[in-house]
Amino acid sequence: MIWTEQRIALARASLAKWHGTPHKNRIAVVGVGVDCIKLVYEVLFDAGILPRCNFTGYDVDSGMWGESTKLQDTMLRCMHGVWVTEDFQFGDIFIMKTGKRSAHCGLYTADGYVWHALGHRVVTRTDFVLWKREILGMVRIVNTGFRLNPSNVKF
């Protein structure tokens, strides 16, 4: 089990640090801006789950949802994880549909909340029940580190 009490405490501290940061694509600066996938990555990094890296794959011509979807795909293909659709646990990464495709993600904290950076808003925690119908499923990380180098993943 990768989510030890120490890592959960580190993740909660990281989420508190990011709370209220405005949503902005392609950056991850506390208090300045972060997008949904970079929030997830930064919290997992702070908790010691993932190593530091720079994600490539942002396509500035495809628009916000295209960028988010490509970056999610890159990150999720590189993680040691499994897809789950029930019995969610702390640290599961939710993948949500927005329109006809998945383009949003966040972290489930097992207390009935999901943390995310939603477009045109700020990093916040939201009652899981409000999003449950839109969630396609969750990725549960089963091992630390990356199984692939995100910088080498091609689209």
MITOR-338595 format. One record per residue: residue in three letters; residue number from 1; x, y, z of N, C-alpha, C in turn. Coordinates in pm, 1 decimal. Atoms other than C-alpha are relative to their C-alpha. Example, Ala and Ser with C-alpha at 12.3 -4.5 7.8 and 13.67 -1.06 7.14 Angstrom:
ATOM  torgu  titor       nxx       nyy       nzz      caxx      cayy      cazz       cxx       cyy       czz
ATOM    ALA      1      89.0    -119.0       0.0    1230.0    -450.0     780.0      90.0     120.0       0.0
ATOM    SER      2     -82.0    -119.0      -6.0    1367.0    -106.0     714.0     -77.0     109.0      73.0
# end
This chain:
ATOM  torgu  titor       nxx       nyy       nzz      caxx      cayy      cazz       cxx       cyy       czz
ATOM    MET      1      84.9    -119.1       0.0       0.0       0.0       0.0      88.8     124.6       0.0
ATOM    ILE      2     -87.6    -116.7      10.6     156.1     326.7    -108.9     -46.6     117.4      86.1
ATOM    TRP      3      49.9    -112.6     -77.4     -70.0     559.7      91.1      15.0     -25.9     150.1
ATOM    THR      4     -26.3       9.9    -143.4      90.6     548.0     434.8     -59.2     122.5      70.2
ATOM    GLU      5      50.1    -115.9     -75.3     -25.7     781.4     711.0      85.2     123.6     -27.3
ATOM    GLN      6     -89.7    -112.7      27.2     280.1     999.3     645.9     -29.0      61.0    -137.3
ATOM    ARG      7      28.5     -51.8     134.2     204.1    1028.1     273.1    -137.2      67.8      -6.1
ATOM    ILE      8     131.9     -64.1      -4.4    -162.0    1106.1     343.1      11.7     137.4      63.1
ATOM    ALA      9     -20.2    -129.9     -65.2     -53.8    1384.1     578.7      70.0      98.4     -94.1
ATOM    LEU     10     -69.7     -85.6      95.8     186.0    1520.7     314.8     -94.0      44.9    -111.9
ATOM    ALA     11      95.6     -35.1     105.5     -87.6    1509.9      48.5    -101.2     102.1      51.1
ATOM    ARG     12      96.8     -95.8     -56.6    -335.1    1688.5     276.8      63.7     138.5      17.7
ATOM    ALA     13     -70.6    -127.9     -14.2     -76.1    1957.6     352.8      18.3      66.2    -137.0
ATOM    SER     14     -16.2     -54.3     135.0     -10.7    1998.2     -19.4    -132.3      56.2     -51.8
ATOM    LEU     15     130.7     -48.8      43.4    -382.9    2031.2     -95.8     -35.4     131.3      69.6
ATOM    ALA     16      26.5    -123.4     -73.9    -415.6    2294.0     176.7      82.7     115.9     -56.2
ATOM    LYS     17     -88.8    -101.6      58.0    -120.7    2481.9      24.3     -56.7      52.6    -132.2
ATOM    TRP     18      52.0     -38.5     130.6    -285.8    2484.1    -320.6    -140.0      60.7       7.4
ATOM    HIS     19     138.3     -46.4     -13.1    -635.3    2569.2    -189.8     -11.2     148.8     -34.2
ATOM    GLY     20      23.1    -139.1      37.9    -763.0    2890.5    -350.2      84.3      48.9    -116.6
ATOM    THR     21     -80.9     -39.3     115.7    -502.9    2897.4    -629.0     -89.3       2.8    -124.3
ATOM    PRO     22      84.4      -7.8     119.6    -670.4    3014.6    -952.2      34.9    -107.5    -102.7
ATOM    HIS     23     -22.5      93.2     110.5    -713.2    2773.6   -1242.4      66.1      77.0    -114.4
ATOM    LYS     24     -68.0     -53.3     118.7    -464.1    2854.8   -1518.4      72.1    -115.4     -66.5
ATOM    ASN     25     -64.5     107.8      75.1    -341.7    2623.9   -1790.6     151.1      17.6      -7.9
ATOM    ARG     26    -142.5      10.9      28.0      20.0    2516.3   -1830.9      92.1      57.7     106.8
ATOM    ILE     27     -90.3     -41.6    -106.9     152.5    2645.1   -1498.9     -35.7     -73.5     128.6
ATOM    ALA     28      24.3      56.6    -132.7     184.2    2520.1   -1143.9      78.7      83.0     100.0
ATOM    VAL     29     -61.6     -90.5     -95.8     265.3    2807.0    -909.3    -103.4      29.5     108.2
ATOM    VAL     30      93.7     -19.4    -111.0      98.3    2817.3    -567.1     -41.5     146.4       6.9
ATOM    GLY     31      54.0    -134.4     -12.1    -128.1    3120.3    -540.2     -11.9      74.8    -131.2
ATOM    VAL     32       1.5     -66.9     130.4     -76.5    3211.9    -906.6     -87.3     -75.0     -99.1
ATOM    GLY     33      81.9      76.8      92.5    -224.0    2928.5   -1110.8      44.1    -144.0     -11.6
ATOM    VAL     34     -24.6     142.1      20.8    -252.3    2555.7   -1175.2    -119.4     -57.4     -75.9
ATOM    ASP     35     111.6      67.6      64.9    -457.5    2328.1   -1398.3     -24.3    -133.0      70.7
ATOM    CYS     36      43.2     117.8     -75.1    -628.7    2005.5   -1294.9     107.7    -108.2       6.6
ATOM    ILE     37     -96.9     109.1      -0.8    -361.8    1755.1   -1398.8     128.1      39.0      72.3
ATOM    LYS     38    -120.8     -42.5     -72.0     -73.5    1961.0   -1267.0     -24.9       6.5     150.5
ATOM    LEU     39      32.9       6.4    -143.0    -253.1    1994.2    -932.0      17.9    -142.5      49.8
ATOM    VAL     40     -13.4     140.7     -39.3    -279.3    1615.3    -915.7     146.8     -38.2       7.9
ATOM    TYR     41    -142.6      34.9       1.8      85.4    1575.9   -1013.0      74.0      62.6     117.5
ATOM    GLU     42     -72.1     -69.0    -107.3     210.6    1836.8    -762.0     -29.8     -61.5     136.7
ATOM    VAL     43      35.7      63.0    -128.1      19.5    1675.5    -474.4      66.6    -137.4      11.7
ATOM    LEU     44     -65.1     131.4      -2.0     149.3    1329.2    -569.3     151.5      13.6      16.4
ATOM    PHE     45    -143.5     -25.6     -19.2     502.1    1471.7    -591.9      27.1      35.3     146.2
ATOM    ASP     46     -19.2     -41.5    -140.0     470.1    1640.9    -250.6     -15.0    -116.9      97.1
ATOM    ALA     47      22.3     117.0     -86.2     349.5    1310.6    -102.7     105.7    -108.5     -20.4
ATOM    GLY     48    -105.7      98.1      23.6     652.7    1125.2    -241.0     -43.6    -117.4     -85.9
ATOM    ILE     49      51.5     107.7      85.0     448.8     916.5    -486.4      66.0       3.1    -137.9
ATOM    LEU     50     -58.8     -15.1     133.0     588.1    1054.8    -815.0     125.6      85.4       6.4
ATOM    PRO     51    -121.9     -81.7       5.0     932.4    1193.8    -901.1     -24.8     132.1     -73.2
ATOM    ARG     52       9.5    -128.4      70.0     989.3    1547.9   -1029.9      27.4     -22.2    -148.9
ATOM    CYS     53     -21.9       5.6     144.9     956.9    1578.5   -1407.2     -74.3     115.2     -65.2
ATOM    ASN     54      73.0     -97.3      81.1     841.8    1815.5   -1677.7     -83.7     -76.7    -100.0
ATOM    PHE     55      86.9      66.3      95.5     542.1    1701.3   -1875.2       6.8      71.7    -133.3
ATOM    THR     56      11.2     -56.0     134.2     553.3    1751.9   -2248.5    -137.1     -38.3     -53.1
ATOM    GLY     57     124.6      40.1      60.5     256.6    1725.9   -2474.1    -108.5     105.1       2.0
ATOM    TYR     58      98.1    -106.9       7.6      76.9    2052.8   -2419.3      -4.6      53.0    -142.2
ATOM    ASP     59      18.7     -48.5     136.0     -61.2    2146.9   -2757.5     -74.1     132.5       8.5
ATOM    VAL     60      60.3    -131.5     -20.5    -123.9    2520.3   -2743.9    -102.6      35.3    -107.0
ATOM    ASP     61      96.0     -29.5     105.5    -325.7    2510.7   -3066.9    -131.9     -74.5      16.1
ATOM    SER     62     120.7      82.1      -8.5    -584.9    2256.3   -2951.9    -101.8      52.2      99.5
ATOM    GLY     63      92.9     -53.1     -98.3    -746.1    2463.1   -2679.6      12.9     -70.9     133.5
ATOM    MET     64     -15.9      46.6    -137.4    -779.5    2403.1   -2308.2     -35.7    -146.5      16.0
ATOM    TRP     65      41.3     137.0     -25.3    -971.1    2073.9   -2318.3      89.5     -98.9     -72.7
ATOM    GLY     66     -93.0      86.4      70.9    -745.1    1922.5   -2580.9     130.9     -14.2      74.8
ATOM    GLU     67    -123.9       3.1     -77.8    -440.3    2015.6   -2375.8     -16.3     -86.6     123.8
ATOM    SER     68      23.4      73.8    -122.9    -587.2    1878.5   -2055.4     -11.0    -148.9     -27.4
ATOM    THR     69      18.1     140.6      32.5    -690.2    1552.9   -2219.0     131.8     -65.0     -38.7
ATOM    LYS     70    -129.5      56.0      39.9    -347.8    1498.7   -2380.0      93.3     -14.3     119.9
ATOM    LEU     71     -88.4       7.9    -116.3    -164.3    1575.9   -2056.1     -46.5    -109.3      95.5
ATOM    GLN     72      51.4     109.0     -82.7    -394.0    1345.4   -1856.7      40.6    -133.8     -57.5
ATOM    ASP     73     -35.5     126.1      63.9    -337.5    1068.3   -2108.7     147.1     -32.6      21.5
ATOM    THR     74    -143.9      21.0     -18.5      38.6    1114.5   -2086.9      30.3     -43.2     142.6
ATOM    MET     75     -30.8      28.9    -139.5      50.0    1117.6   -1708.5     -56.4    -135.3      41.6
ATOM    LEU     76      62.7     123.4     -45.0    -193.4     831.5   -1659.5      62.1    -122.8     -65.6
ATOM    ARG     77     -69.0     112.0      64.3     -13.9     609.6   -1912.8     135.2     -26.9      65.0
ATOM    CYS     78    -132.5      14.5     -61.0     310.9     669.4   -1724.0      -5.5     -51.5     143.5
ATOM    MET     79      11.3      41.6    -140.0     179.6     584.8   -1376.1     -16.0    -150.8      13.0
ATOM    HIS     80      31.3     137.2     -38.4     171.0     248.1   -1207.9    -138.6       5.5      63.1
ATOM    GLY     81     134.2     -11.6     -54.7    -204.6     237.5   -1168.4     -96.4     -99.0     -60.3
ATOM    VAL     82     108.1      84.7      49.2    -523.9      42.8   -1212.1    -128.1      81.9      -2.2
ATOM    TRP     83     127.6     -68.2      13.6    -869.9     158.6   -1318.6     -99.6     -60.2      98.6
ATOM    VAL     84     100.8      47.1     -95.3   -1134.9     134.6   -1045.1    -129.0      77.7     -21.6
ATOM    THR     85     130.4     -65.1      17.0   -1506.9     211.6   -1059.8     -85.9      -6.7     126.5
ATOM    GLU     86      72.4       5.8    -127.9   -1608.8     148.1    -697.1     100.3     -13.8     113.4
ATOM    ASP     87     -84.3      10.5    -119.3   -1473.3     133.9    -342.2     121.6      92.2      -7.8
ATOM    PHE     88    -107.4     -97.4      15.9   -1270.2     450.6    -392.3      75.2      20.5     130.3
ATOM    GLN     89     -88.0     -17.9    -115.6    -977.0     519.6    -159.6      73.4     132.5     -10.1
ATOM    PHE     90     -78.3    -122.3      -1.9    -766.2     815.5     -57.0     105.2      -5.0    -111.1
ATOM    GLY     91    -102.1     -10.9     102.9    -546.8     931.4    -344.2     -40.4     -49.4    -136.5
ATOM    ASP     92      45.4      40.2     132.5    -752.8     784.6    -626.0     -18.0     126.1     -84.6
ATOM    ILE     93       9.6    -112.1      92.4    -742.4    1013.1    -929.4    -127.9     -16.6     -79.9
ATOM    PHE     94     124.4      13.0      74.9   -1087.4    1077.0   -1068.6      15.3      60.2    -138.5
ATOM    ILE     95       4.9     -46.3     137.9   -1138.8    1116.7   -1440.2    -146.4      29.3     -30.8
ATOM    MET     96     137.0     -44.2      17.4   -1447.3    1312.2   -1531.2     -26.7      35.0    -145.5
ATOM    LYS     97      39.3     -42.9     133.2   -1632.7    1361.6   -1852.8     -53.3     142.7       7.3
ATOM    THR     98      55.8    -134.6      16.0   -1704.5    1714.9   -1957.3     -38.2       8.7    -146.6
ATOM    GLY     99      42.9       9.1     138.5   -1909.9    1701.1   -2270.1      13.5    -143.4     -47.1
ATOM    LYS    100      -9.0     132.9      59.0   -1823.7    1405.2   -2491.6     129.6     -72.5      32.0
ATOM    ARG    101    -127.7      66.0     -28.7   -1476.5    1327.6   -2355.2      45.0      31.3     142.0
ATOM    SER    102     -53.2     -29.4    -132.4   -1283.3    1311.3   -2032.3      99.3     113.3     -13.5
ATOM    ALA    103     -88.5    -114.8      10.7   -1113.0    1640.2   -1976.4      23.5      65.4     134.9
ATOM    HIS    104     -19.4     -58.4    -131.9   -1100.1    1693.7   -1603.1      38.5    -110.9      96.2
ATOM    CYS    105     -41.5      98.9     -99.3    -939.8    1518.1   -1310.3      24.6      69.4     133.3
ATOM    GLY    106     -27.6     -49.9    -133.4    -871.2    1558.3    -942.3      29.9    -116.8      92.7
ATOM    LEU    107     -32.3     102.2     -99.5    -797.5    1367.8    -622.0    -116.1     -22.0      94.6
ATOM    TYR    108     100.3      38.7     -98.4   -1040.0    1181.7    -400.8      70.6     -14.6     134.3
ATOM    THR    109     -67.1       3.8    -130.3    -960.5    1220.5     -31.8     -68.7     -89.6     101.7
ATOM    ALA    110      62.8     103.8     -82.3   -1184.2     943.8     108.9     -80.5      53.7     118.0
ATOM    ASP    111      85.0     -57.1    -103.5   -1370.4    1184.2     335.3    -127.4      56.8     -62.5
ATOM    GLY    112     117.6     -46.6      70.8   -1643.4    1240.7      79.4      25.6     118.2     -90.9
ATOM    TYR    113     -33.8    -116.0      80.8   -1457.2    1511.2    -110.2      95.6     -34.9    -112.9
ATOM    VAL    114     -98.4       2.2     107.1   -1269.4    1557.1    -435.0      64.1     138.7      -5.8
ATOM    TRP    115     -74.7    -125.0      14.6   -1001.9    1824.1    -480.0      35.1      14.9    -147.0
ATOM    HIS    116     -27.9     -21.6     141.1    -960.4    1981.0    -819.5      14.9     147.6     -30.6
ATOM    ALA    117     -12.8    -136.5      52.0    -874.9    2292.3   -1019.8     -89.4       7.0    -122.3
ATOM    LEU    118      99.1      -5.1     106.5   -1179.8    2360.4   -1231.5      12.9     131.3     -76.2
ATOM    GLY    119     -14.2    -117.6      86.0   -1165.2    2602.0   -1525.5     -79.8     119.5      48.3
ATOM    HIS    120      59.8    -128.3     -39.4   -1243.1    2966.9   -1442.3     -33.8       7.5     148.3
ATOM    ARG    121      21.9      -1.5    -144.6   -1240.1    2886.5   -1069.9     134.2     -13.3      70.7
ATOM    VAL    122    -121.6      18.3     -79.0    -987.1    2805.1    -798.1       7.8    -143.9      48.9
ATOM    VAL    123     -15.4     132.2     -60.8    -846.4    2490.6    -638.8     -91.2      -5.5     121.7
ATOM    THR    124      97.3      13.2    -107.1   -1116.7    2369.3    -406.9     -31.1    -145.9      25.8
ATOM    ARG    125      52.9     134.2     -24.8   -1264.8    2063.9    -246.4    -150.6       7.9     -16.1
ATOM    THR    126     142.3       4.0      31.5   -1611.8    1964.7    -355.6     -56.3    -132.6      47.3
ATOM    ASP    127      67.1     121.7     -41.5   -1859.1    1712.3    -224.0      -2.1     -98.6    -116.4
ATOM    PHE    128      -8.2     102.7     102.5   -1805.9    1389.6    -419.3    -135.5     -27.9     -64.2
ATOM    VAL    129     134.2      29.3      50.4   -2182.1    1339.8    -455.3     -36.6      93.1    -115.9
ATOM    LEU    130      32.4     -94.9     105.7   -2203.7    1652.0    -674.0      59.7     -39.8    -134.6
ATOM    TRP    131     -70.2      36.7     122.8   -1965.8    1497.7    -930.4     -18.7    -146.6     -38.5
ATOM    LYS    132       2.9     145.2      18.7   -2046.6    1128.1    -901.9     -52.4     -42.7    -137.2
ATOM    ARG    133      56.3      39.6     130.0   -2258.0    1111.1   -1220.7      95.0      28.6    -115.9
ATOM    GLU    134     -91.0     -36.4     108.3   -1986.0    1276.3   -1431.3     131.1     -78.0       4.2
ATOM    ILE    135    -127.4      69.9     -12.9   -1698.9    1060.5   -1304.2      -4.8    -131.2     -77.2
ATOM    LEU    136      -9.5     122.3      80.2   -1597.6     791.6   -1551.5      60.5    -113.1      80.9
ATOM    GLY    137     -67.7      97.9     -83.3   -1383.1     613.1   -1296.3     120.2      64.4      65.9
ATOM    MET    138    -117.2     -50.7     -69.9   -1068.0     647.1   -1093.2     121.2     -85.4     -32.6
ATOM    VAL    139    -126.4      70.7      12.8    -706.2     555.6   -1134.2      58.1     -11.5     139.9
ATOM    ARG    140     -62.5      23.4    -129.9    -558.9     399.2    -821.9     147.3     -31.7     -23.6
ATOM    ILE    141    -143.6      22.0      15.1    -182.5     426.7    -806.1      40.0    -117.3      88.5
ATOM    VAL    142     -35.3     121.8     -73.2     -36.1      92.7    -702.8     149.5     -12.0      26.9
ATOM    ASN    143    -143.4       2.4     -24.0     336.0     170.7    -705.7      53.1     141.6     -17.1
ATOM    THR    144     -56.5    -133.8      10.6     551.0     479.6    -664.5      85.7      11.7    -125.0
ATOM    GLY    145     -82.3     -26.2     117.4     743.9     639.8    -946.6     -78.4     -16.1    -128.6
ATOM    PHE    146      60.7      15.6     132.5     673.2     632.0   -1318.5      44.4    -130.9     -60.9
ATOM    ARG    147     -38.8     120.2      73.2     669.3     316.6   -1528.1      57.0      37.4    -136.1
ATOM    LEU    148     -54.4     -54.9     123.4     748.8     528.8   -1836.2      44.3     142.6      28.1
ATOM    ASN    149     -41.0    -138.9     -12.4     931.4     859.7   -1869.1    -101.5      86.8     -74.5
ATOM    PRO    150     102.6     -81.2      66.4     651.7    1114.5   -1940.5      55.1      83.3    -115.0
ATOM    SER    151     -57.4     -83.5     105.3     890.1    1322.2   -2152.4      22.5     -79.3    -128.4
ATOM    ASN    152     -23.6      83.3     117.8     940.8    1027.1   -2390.6    -128.5     -54.0     -62.2
ATOM    VAL    153     126.6      52.5      51.5     571.5     943.1   -2440.6     -44.2      84.9    -117.4
ATOM    LYS    154      44.4     -70.2     121.1     455.9    1033.2   -2790.4    -150.1     -13.6     -15.3
ATOM    PHE    155     145.1       1.0      23.3      99.1    1117.3   -2886.7     -29.7     -65.5    -132.9
# end
